Amino acid sequence: MGFRELPVTHAHAIAAGRLPPHHRDPFDRMLVAQAITENLTLASRDASVALYDVDVLKV
């Protein structure tokens, strides 16, 4: 298993701006937007992230 870089795109920025305000941290909102846009699972221990329509791996 490896990791790849995922640059922030215009589509990610638009998606982050359209997210409901469950989380106020702009970096976490961008991670959520990227996960949703790219159909990825987001690994997080932040309970606020689970409020979004995103697959979350609780760590």
N, CA and C atoms as a LAMMPS dump frame, in Angstrom:
ITEM: TIMESTEP
0
ITEM: NUMBER OF ATOMS
177
ITEM: BOX BOUNDS ff ff ff
-5.0000000000000000e+02 5.0000000000000000e+02
-5.0000000000000000e+02 5.0000000000000000e+02
-5.0000000000000000e+02 5.0000000000000000e+02
ITEM: ATOMS id mol type element x y z
1 1 1 N 0.844 -1.162 0
2 1 2 C 0 0 0
3 1 3 C 0.896 1.233 0
4 2 1 N 0.535 2.188 -0.816
5 2 2 C 1.302 3.423 -0.872
6 2 3 C 0.382 4.628 -0.812
7 3 1 N 0.999 5.763 -0.885
8 3 2 C 0.254 7.013 -0.855
9 3 3 C 0.649 7.839 -2.057
10 4 1 N -0.302 8.602 -2.566
11 4 2 C -0.038 9.503 -3.682
12 4 3 C -0.464 10.912 -3.286
13 5 1 N 0.228 11.878 -3.836
14 5 2 C -0.122 13.277 -3.632
15 5 3 C -1.432 13.576 -4.356
16 6 1 N -2.29 14.379 -3.736
17 6 2 C -3.534 14.801 -4.366
18 6 3 C -3.578 16.327 -4.332
19 7 1 N -3.155 16.961 -5.428
20 7 2 C -3.167 18.426 -5.461
21 7 3 C -4.594 18.973 -5.338
22 8 1 N -4.717 20.136 -4.746
23 8 2 C -6.011 20.803 -4.632
24 8 3 C -6.358 21.411 -5.987
25 9 1 N -7.547 21.078 -6.472
26 9 2 C -7.997 21.584 -7.768
27 9 3 C -9.12 22.603 -7.571
28 10 1 N -9.476 23.24 -8.67
29 10 2 C -10.591 24.185 -8.65
30 10 3 C -11.873 23.471 -8.207
31 11 1 N -12.084 22.262 -8.696
32 11 2 C -13.28 21.489 -8.326
33 11 3 C -13.319 21.22 -6.821
34 12 1 N -12.165 20.951 -6.228
35 12 2 C -12.098 20.723 -4.778
36 12 3 C -12.468 22.005 -4.021
37 13 1 N -11.945 23.128 -4.487
38 13 2 C -12.222 24.405 -3.826
39 13 3 C -13.707 24.751 -3.895
40 14 1 N -14.314 24.534 -5.057
41 14 2 C -15.748 24.792 -5.208
42 14 3 C -16.543 23.879 -4.269
43 15 1 N -16.176 22.598 -4.227
44 15 2 C -16.873 21.636 -3.361
45 15 3 C -16.732 22.024 -1.89
46 16 1 N -15.55 22.469 -1.483
47 16 2 C -15.335 22.876 -0.087
48 16 3 C -16.215 24.067 0.27
49 17 1 N -16.345 24.998 -0.653
50 17 2 C -17.18 26.171 -0.412
51 17 3 C -18.661 25.848 -0.313
52 18 1 N -19.067 24.741 -0.896
53 18 2 C -20.479 24.343 -0.894
54 18 3 C -20.849 23.411 0.257
55 19 1 N -19.873 23.002 1.044
56 19 2 C -20.152 22.095 2.164
57 19 3 C -20.96 22.799 3.247
58 20 1 N -21.855 22.061 3.91
59 20 2 C -22.542 22.648 5.064
60 20 3 C -21.521 22.958 6.165
61 21 1 N -21.836 23.893 7.042
62 21 2 C -20.856 24.354 8.037
63 21 3 C -20.719 23.451 9.267
64 22 1 N -20.612 22.14 9.064
65 22 2 C -20.425 21.231 10.201
66 22 3 C -19.055 21.428 10.846
67 23 1 N -18.092 21.826 10.045
68 23 2 C -16.711 21.952 10.519
69 23 3 C -16.186 23.315 10.107
70 24 1 N -15.553 24.022 11.024
71 24 2 C -15.085 25.378 10.731
72 24 3 C -13.637 25.419 10.253
73 25 1 N -12.901 24.343 10.416
74 25 2 C -11.496 24.318 10.005
75 25 3 C -11.413 24.201 8.484
76 26 1 N -10.843 25.201 7.806
77 26 2 C -10.807 25.171 6.336
78 26 3 C -9.973 24.017 5.773
79 27 1 N -8.961 23.592 6.482
80 27 2 C -8.136 22.482 5.995
81 27 3 C -8.904 21.163 6.062
82 28 1 N -9.623 20.949 7.149
83 28 2 C -10.444 19.74 7.249
84 28 3 C -11.566 19.759 6.218
85 29 1 N -12.152 20.928 5.989
86 29 2 C -13.2 21.044 4.974
87 29 3 C -12.638 20.702 3.59
88 30 1 N -11.414 21.115 3.316
89 30 2 C -10.8 20.795 2.025
90 30 3 C -10.553 19.295 1.907
91 31 1 N -10.104 18.656 2.977
92 31 2 C -9.909 17.204 2.948
93 31 3 C -11.226 16.483 2.688
94 32 1 N -12.296 16.947 3.317
95 32 2 C -13.619 16.357 3.096
96 32 3 C -14.032 16.553 1.641
97 33 1 N -13.856 17.754 1.126
98 33 2 C -14.23 18.046 -0.261
99 33 3 C -13.439 17.183 -1.237
100 34 1 N -12.151 17.008 -0.986
101 34 2 C -11.338 16.154 -1.857
102 34 3 C -11.827 14.712 -1.797
103 35 1 N -12.113 14.22 -0.605
104 35 2 C -12.577 12.836 -0.461
105 35 3 C -13.899 12.628 -1.189
106 36 1 N -14.806 13.587 -1.072
107 36 2 C -16.099 13.475 -1.75
108 36 3 C -15.913 13.539 -3.262
109 37 1 N -15.167 14.529 -3.733
110 37 2 C -14.979 14.736 -5.172
111 37 3 C -14.272 13.558 -5.829
112 38 1 N -13.285 12.997 -5.142
113 38 2 C -12.475 11.918 -5.714
114 38 3 C -12.978 10.531 -5.316
115 39 1 N -14.094 10.477 -4.576
116 39 2 C -14.67 9.207 -4.125
117 39 3 C -13.649 8.389 -3.323
118 40 1 N -13.072 9.038 -2.314
119 40 2 C -12.056 8.421 -1.465
120 40 3 C -12.579 8.272 -0.04
121 41 1 N -11.936 7.419 0.73
122 41 2 C -12.219 7.287 2.155
123 41 3 C -11.256 8.191 2.906
124 42 1 N -11.783 8.957 3.842
125 42 2 C -10.979 9.89 4.618
126 42 3 C -10.683 9.285 5.987
127 43 1 N -9.417 9.183 6.344
128 43 2 C -9.015 8.684 7.66
129 43 3 C -8.956 9.864 8.625
130 44 1 N -9.747 9.793 9.696
131 44 2 C -9.8 10.899 10.647
132 44 3 C -10.317 10.415 11.995
133 45 1 N -9.924 11.115 13.037
134 45 2 C -10.484 10.848 14.363
135 45 3 C -11.442 11.969 14.772
136 46 1 N -11.619 12.938 13.888
137 46 2 C -12.478 14.093 14.141
138 46 3 C -13.948 13.725 13.926
139 47 1 N -14.75 13.786 14.968
140 47 2 C -16.163 13.408 14.881
141 47 3 C -16.947 14.315 13.939
142 48 1 N -16.527 15.557 13.771
143 48 2 C -17.231 16.481 12.88
144 48 3 C -17.153 16.047 11.424
145 49 1 N -16.088 15.375 11.056
146 49 2 C -15.917 14.916 9.678
147 49 3 C -17.008 13.911 9.318
148 50 1 N -17.409 13.094 10.271
149 50 2 C -18.426 12.073 10.023
150 50 3 C -19.81 12.671 9.764
151 51 1 N -19.993 13.951 10.029
152 51 2 C -21.273 14.606 9.766
153 51 3 C -21.496 14.86 8.28
154 52 1 N -20.435 14.767 7.499
155 52 2 C -20.535 14.965 6.052
156 52 3 C -20.833 13.639 5.358
157 53 1 N -21.293 13.734 4.132
158 53 2 C -21.593 12.545 3.329
159 53 3 C -20.297 12.032 2.695
160 54 1 N -19.43 11.485 3.534
161 54 2 C -18.123 11.001 3.097
162 54 3 C -17.81 9.714 3.861
163 55 1 N -17.13 8.789 3.19
164 55 2 C -16.687 7.572 3.87
165 55 3 C -15.539 7.932 4.802
166 56 1 N -15.647 7.521 6.066
167 56 2 C -14.628 7.858 7.061
168 56 3 C -14.078 6.585 7.68
169 57 1 N -12.759 6.502 7.741
170 57 2 C -12.065 5.449 8.47
171 57 3 C -11.656 6.069 9.799
172 58 1 N -12.284 5.643 10.882
173 58 2 C -11.976 6.212 12.196
174 58 3 C -10.645 5.667 12.683
175 59 1 N -9.739 6.582 13.006
176 59 2 C -8.406 6.187 13.482
177 59 3 C -8.196 6.651 14.908
